[in-house]
Amino acid sequence: CAFQLLLMTSFSAGEIFILTAMSYDRYVAICCPLNYEVLELVHV
């Protein structure tokens, strides 16, 4: 039971992290379209 709770919590945290990263990426692409290419090159 504790292992199942641990797995569910870790998968939920991972999902929230992925959704947060995706939403930030879309925010930058929509609100700062001229800086988007520069910001993407910095991350790579």
Backbone as CSV, one residue per row, in Angstrom:
resi,resn,N_x,N_y,N_z,CA_x,CA_y,CA_z,C_x,C_y,C_z
1,CYS,0.831,-1.192,0.000,0.000,0.000,0.000,0.883,1.265,0.000
2,ALA,1.918,1.258,0.810,2.813,2.414,0.863,3.577,2.563,-0.451
3,PHE,3.973,1.442,-1.046,4.687,1.486,-2.323,3.782,2.040,-3.418
4,GLN,2.529,1.640,-3.407,1.567,2.133,-4.385,1.361,3.645,-4.219
5,LEU,1.291,4.106,-2.995,1.157,5.537,-2.734,2.396,6.291,-3.213
6,LEU,3.569,5.727,-2.982,4.808,6.347,-3.437,4.851,6.444,-4.962
7,LEU,4.473,5.371,-5.641,4.460,5.391,-7.104,3.471,6.421,-7.636
8,MET,2.282,6.457,-7.075,1.269,7.392,-7.538,1.726,8.837,-7.321
9,THR,2.346,9.101,-6.197,2.832,10.447,-5.909,3.952,10.849,-6.859
10,SER,4.882,9.945,-7.112,6.004,10.280,-7.992,5.541,10.480,-9.434
11,PHE,4.616,9.650,-9.916,4.103,9.827,-11.273,3.298,11.115,-11.390
12,SER,2.555,11.456,-10.358,1.790,12.705,-10.380,2.719,13.910,-10.405
13,ALA,3.778,13.869,-9.627,4.739,14.972,-9.614,5.418,15.108,-10.977
14,GLY,5.758,13.994,-11.588,6.363,14.034,-12.917,5.420,14.609,-13.951
15,GLU,4.157,14.237,-13.875,3.157,14.747,-14.803,2.971,16.255,-14.626
16,ILE,2.936,16.713,-13.400,2.792,18.148,-13.142,4.007,18.907,-13.669
17,PHE,5.200,18.343,-13.500,6.410,18.990,-14.013,6.365,19.100,-15.534
18,ILE,5.949,18.033,-16.215,5.873,18.050,-17.677,4.842,19.070,-18.154
19,LEU,3.671,19.099,-17.517,2.640,20.059,-17.908,3.088,21.498,-17.663
20,THR,3.815,21.725,-16.581,4.324,23.067,-16.301,5.340,23.494,-17.356
21,ALA,6.237,22.600,-17.724,7.236,22.922,-18.747,6.574,23.192,-20.098
22,MET,5.573,22.395,-20.454,4.878,22.599,-21.721,4.120,23.924,-21.735
23,SER,3.464,24.255,-20.630,2.704,25.507,-20.593,3.637,26.713,-20.639
24,TYR,4.790,26.627,-19.991,5.756,27.734,-20.054,6.286,27.900,-21.480
25,ASP,6.543,26.788,-22.160,7.035,26.844,-23.532,6.012,27.515,-24.441
26,ARG,4.734,27.161,-24.287,3.674,27.781,-25.091,3.516,29.253,-24.742
27,TYR,3.640,29.601,-23.467,3.541,31.004,-23.046,4.624,31.841,-23.716
28,VAL,5.842,31.352,-23.719,6.945,32.099,-24.330,6.733,32.204,-25.839
29,ALA,6.270,31.138,-26.472,6.071,31.155,-27.917,4.974,32.136,-28.324
30,ILE,3.942,32.284,-27.492,2.830,33.170,-27.832,3.122,34.613,-27.427
31,CYS,3.652,34.823,-26.233,3.819,36.184,-25.707,5.119,36.845,-26.136
32,CYS,6.125,36.079,-26.442,7.423,36.646,-26.848,7.899,35.970,-28.133
33,PRO,7.175,36.150,-29.237,7.542,35.402,-30.451,8.894,35.803,-31.034
34,LEU,9.303,37.056,-30.844,10.584,37.480,-31.410,11.762,36.933,-30.616
35,ASN,11.582,36.713,-29.341,12.665,36.201,-28.501,12.655,34.680,-28.394
36,TYR,11.663,34.030,-28.976,11.501,32.588,-28.799,12.697,31.810,-29.341
37,GLU,13.166,32.171,-30.537,14.297,31.440,-31.125,15.559,31.628,-30.294
38,VAL,15.778,32.819,-29.794,16.969,33.087,-28.982,16.900,32.291,-27.686
39,LEU,15.736,32.274,-27.046,15.585,31.534,-25.794,15.754,30.034,-26.008
40,GLU,15.264,29.522,-27.128,15.409,28.093,-27.403,16.871,27.739,-27.674
41,LEU,17.610,28.610,-28.321,19.025,28.332,-28.578,19.827,28.343,-27.288
42,VAL,19.448,29.187,-26.347,20.154,29.243,-25.067,19.943,27.950,-24.290
43,HIS,18.738,27.390,-24.339,18.447,26.160,-23.597,19.156,24.952,-24.195
44,VAL,19.388,24.961,-25.498,20.058,23.838,-26.137,21.527,24.004,-25.904
